[in-house]
Amino acid sequence: MPWTHDLKDIADHFRVEEQLLRRWRDILGDRLLVLPYESLVSEPETGIPRLLAHCGLAVESQVFTPHATPRAITTASALQVRSPINNAAVGSAEPYREFLRPFIEAYR
């Protein structure tokens, strides 16, 4: 996908996605639930029940400990799946902020 090779093009793409999200929010209203990743991983005891309720699902204790599932994980994310819910990735792009300057400036 050619737009993925240029930080300015990526910023343009993100802006289009934000426009789409606003449009879907206008159309769907409360039927569309948007949960910021940062709040979901920092407060899963609040976010997970909210997500489940939105989907009409019951809260079960296992949803708070997905890393403890005994089933086999056959994807590249196996290490992440076996880790408890955490916010370790939050802020992980900060060391690259200077390299992302063209994106940041274009995204504003």
N, C-alpha and C positions, 0 to 999 in steps of 0.2 A: 504494500500500500504506500504509494509515493508520499502521502502527507505525513507519514511517520518518520521521515528522514530530516525534517526541518522543524526546529523548535517553534518558529513563528506559525508554521502550518498546523502544528499540534495545538497551539493556543487557539487558532481559528476553529479547529475541530471541536475543542472543548467548549468554546462559546456557542457553537451550533448545538451541542448536546445540552447546554444549559437552557437555550431557547426551547428545545424540545421538552425538557423537564418542566419548564414554566407552562408550556402549552398543555401537557398532560395533567399538570396540577389544576389548570383552569377547567379542563374537561372532566376530570375524575374527582376533583375535590378531595374529600376525606377517604375516598376509596383507594387512593394512592398513599402509601405510607413511605416516608423517607426518613431513614435513620442514619445520622452521621456515624461513620465508622468509629471515630474517636470516642464518641459517647457510648456506643455499643460495647466496645472492648473495655472501656474504663468503668462502666457500670452495667455489666451484663445482667445483674439481678433486676434491673429496671427495664433495660432494652429488650431482653429476650421475652419476658412475659408480654410486653407490649406488642412485639412482632407476632407472637403466637396468637394473642387475642385478635389481632387484626386479621389473621388467617382463619380464625374460628377453630383453633387447635387448643387442646388442654396443655397446661404446664406439667411437664414430667421432670423428675429430678435429673434424668440423664442429659437433658439439654444444657445443663450447666457444666457438665463434665464430658464433652464430646471426645476428649483425648483418651478417655478410659474405655472406649468401645473395644470389644475383643475382636471385631471383624477385621479381615485383612484390608490393608490399604495398598492399592496397586497403582497409585499415581505419583507423580514427581513431588507432590506436596505431602508425602507421608510423614516427613519430619515435623512439618507444621501441624498436621492433623494430630499427631501424638503429643503435642504440647498443649498445656492448659490455655484457655482463653487469656490473652495478655495484650498489653499495649506496647510491646517492644518495637513494633514497626512505626508507631506514631513519632513523627519528627525525624525519621531515618534519612530523609532527603536533605536535611539541613546542611550537612557537610558539602553538598553539591550545589548550594544556592548560587554561588558565583557562576558556575557553569550553566545554570539555568536562567541566567539574566535575560537572554533574548526571549525565552518563553514568558518570564514574569512580566517584562515590559510589553510584550505583545498581548498578553492575557488581560492586562488592566484595561 
